Amino acid sequence: MNDLANYKRKRHKNNYVQDFPEGILDVIEADYPSQYFLLLGDRTQMTTLFSNEEWIDILTKSRNSYSCHIQRMNLTRKNSAQGI
């Protein structure tokens, strides 16, 4: 039984897990690279670059990233408290 637990643990560690949440600028950089470079060059205001739907998408992706990060942190604390 310990062999199976060790196998699962090793297999899980090989998967890439993002250790940090995505901020709004991270989402913009990934999904809207041309607008991101305009922001870096300070050529325009952030609010005029995106439609309302695009803002909702950006904010949702960032929020979901934080939610997953918090869940992962809570799971890590729970597992370390149980000695797993």
N, C-alpha and C positions, 0 to 999 in steps of 0.2 A: 504494500500500500504506500509506503514511503517513496518507493521508486516512482510511482505514478504521480505523486504530489511534486516530487522534484522535477519530473519531466514537464509537468504543466507549468511550474514556476519558471523554468529555464525557457520554455517556449514563449511564455508571455513577455519575458524580458527582451526577447529578440525583436518584438514588434516595436515600431517607432511610435512613441507617444509624445505629443507636444507638451512640453513642460511649462509653457507659459500661455496665458490667454492672448487672443488677438485684440489689439486695440482698434479704434476706428481708422487710424491711418494705415495700419497693417492691412485691413480689409480693402481700403481704397487702393493701396499699392498693388495688391494681388488682383483685384477685379477691374480696376479702372486706372491702368498705368499712365495713360496720357494725361488724365486729370491730375494724377499724383505729381507728375513732373511740373505741371503748371503751378501746383501748390508750393512745390519746393522752390520754384523760381519767383514766388510771390507776385505772380502776374495777375491773379484774380482772387476774389474772395471765395471761400469754401462754399458758402450758401448758394451762390449762383451757378456752381458747376453741376449740381445734381438736381434731378426732379424729386418730387415728394416720394414717389415709389422707390427711386434709387436710394434715398435716405433711409427709408424703412428697411430696405434690404441690407444696407450697410450696418445699421444699428442692430438689426436682428442677428446678423452673423456674428457681430462682436459680442452681443449679449449671450448668445448660445455658446460661444467659446468660453466666456467666463463661467457660465453655468456648468459646463463639462469640467472645467478646471476645479471648481469648488467641489463638485461631486467626487472627483479623483482625489482631492486632498482629504475629504472626509473619509473616503474608503481607506486611504493610506493610514490615517490616524486610527481608524477602527481596527485595521489589520495589525498595526504595530502594538496597539493596546492588548490585543488578543494573543500576540506572540506569533503571528503567522509570518 
